[in-house]
Amino acid sequence: MQIAGAIAQGVFGRLGSYAVSLLAGLVSSASAVASAAQLAAAGRITVPAAAVASVLASLASAGVNFVLVSRLAKSPTLIGKVG
């Protein structure tokens, strides 16, 4: 994921990093956040860009969790609280 983020950053700039983070967040937001932090620490992306990428990954992960809960939960009360 870090390699994809670096390549996307090089080709598409900041938006490339955001897109990779958003897609990575669908699978593992923790890995996406760690990759963004490592890229920022290495100076490949700015700290604000890493922060935005991390938020996007977290939102994507929350969206996946919402879909899973709403489809798998048998409790309307739980679905109402999550949604």
C-alpha beads as a LAMMPS data file, in Angstrom:
LAMMPS data file: protein, C-alpha beads

83 atoms
82 bonds

1 atom types
1 bond types

-500.0 500.0 xlo xhi
-500.0 500.0 ylo yhi
-500.0 500.0 zlo zhi

Masses

1 110.0

Atoms # bond

1 1 1 0.000 0.000 0.000
2 1 1 2.888 2.324 0.724
3 1 1 4.335 1.666 -2.727
4 1 1 0.976 2.344 -4.387
5 1 1 0.638 5.559 -2.397
6 1 1 4.103 6.740 -3.415
7 1 1 3.461 5.932 -7.084
8 1 1 0.045 7.604 -7.034
9 1 1 1.576 10.645 -5.340
10 1 1 4.254 10.840 -8.019
11 1 1 1.824 10.476 -10.923
12 1 1 -1.301 12.263 -9.679
13 1 1 0.037 14.362 -6.818
14 1 1 -1.870 14.769 -3.604
15 1 1 -5.111 13.482 -5.136
16 1 1 -3.385 10.201 -5.979
17 1 1 -2.468 9.708 -2.334
18 1 1 -6.020 10.498 -1.327
19 1 1 -7.463 7.980 -3.788
20 1 1 -5.130 5.203 -2.632
21 1 1 -5.912 5.954 1.018
22 1 1 -9.638 5.912 0.334
23 1 1 -9.401 2.545 -1.410
24 1 1 -7.049 1.140 1.224
25 1 1 -9.457 2.221 3.943
26 1 1 -12.011 -0.163 2.496
27 1 1 -9.712 -2.999 3.538
28 1 1 -7.635 -1.745 6.462
29 1 1 -7.762 1.802 7.740
30 1 1 -4.946 1.133 10.208
31 1 1 -2.573 0.128 7.425
32 1 1 -3.606 3.124 5.332
33 1 1 -2.988 5.504 8.235
34 1 1 0.386 3.896 8.988
35 1 1 1.405 4.170 5.329
36 1 1 0.407 7.828 5.189
37 1 1 2.411 8.491 8.343
38 1 1 5.470 6.726 6.932
39 1 1 5.233 8.648 3.658
40 1 1 4.995 11.920 5.593
41 1 1 7.921 10.962 7.847
42 1 1 10.002 10.191 4.752
43 1 1 9.074 13.556 3.236
44 1 1 7.236 12.030 0.275
45 1 1 3.955 13.728 1.187
46 1 1 3.221 16.666 3.444
47 1 1 1.909 16.195 6.960
48 1 1 -1.427 17.882 6.095
49 1 1 -1.805 15.572 3.069
50 1 1 -1.116 12.566 5.313
51 1 1 -3.738 13.815 7.757
52 1 1 -6.366 14.154 5.014
53 1 1 -5.431 10.721 3.643
54 1 1 -5.826 9.241 7.125
55 1 1 -9.262 10.790 7.593
56 1 1 -10.373 9.514 4.175
57 1 1 -9.185 5.992 5.025
58 1 1 -11.020 6.125 8.355
59 1 1 -14.231 7.333 6.709
60 1 1 -14.030 4.561 4.123
61 1 1 -13.554 2.014 6.891
62 1 1 -16.504 3.417 8.835
63 1 1 -18.632 3.182 5.703
64 1 1 -17.734 -0.477 5.261
65 1 1 -18.505 -1.157 8.925
66 1 1 -21.870 0.583 8.606
67 1 1 -22.802 -1.579 5.612
68 1 1 -21.718 -4.742 7.424
69 1 1 -23.664 -3.888 10.569
70 1 1 -26.775 -2.881 8.683
71 1 1 -26.747 -6.089 6.637
72 1 1 -25.769 -8.544 9.352
73 1 1 -27.421 -7.132 12.468
74 1 1 -30.717 -8.627 13.444
75 1 1 -31.528 -5.764 15.789
76 1 1 -33.379 -2.739 14.360
77 1 1 -32.312 -0.802 17.460
78 1 1 -28.632 -1.422 16.714
79 1 1 -29.079 -0.460 13.072
80 1 1 -30.808 2.737 14.155
81 1 1 -27.980 3.631 16.530
82 1 1 -25.270 2.944 13.965
83 1 1 -27.042 4.735 11.116

Bonds

1 1 1 2
2 1 2 3
3 1 3 4
4 1 4 5
5 1 5 6
6 1 6 7
7 1 7 8
8 1 8 9
9 1 9 10
10 1 10 11
11 1 11 12
12 1 12 13
13 1 13 14
14 1 14 15
15 1 15 16
16 1 16 17
17 1 17 18
18 1 18 19
19 1 19 20
20 1 20 21
21 1 21 22
22 1 22 23
23 1 23 24
24 1 24 25
25 1 25 26
26 1 26 27
27 1 27 28
28 1 28 29
29 1 29 30
30 1 30 31
31 1 31 32
32 1 32 33
33 1 33 34
34 1 34 35
35 1 35 36
36 1 36 37
37 1 37 38
38 1 38 39
39 1 39 40
40 1 40 41
41 1 41 42
42 1 42 43
43 1 43 44
44 1 44 45
45 1 45 46
46 1 46 47
47 1 47 48
48 1 48 49
49 1 49 50
50 1 50 51
51 1 51 52
52 1 52 53
53 1 53 54
54 1 54 55
55 1 55 56
56 1 56 57
57 1 57 58
58 1 58 59
59 1 59 60
60 1 60 61
61 1 61 62
62 1 62 63
63 1 63 64
64 1 64 65
65 1 65 66
66 1 66 67
67 1 67 68
68 1 68 69
69 1 69 70
70 1 70 71
71 1 71 72
72 1 72 73
73 1 73 74
74 1 74 75
75 1 75 76
76 1 76 77
77 1 77 78
78 1 78 79
79 1 79 80
80 1 80 81
81 1 81 82
82 1 82 83
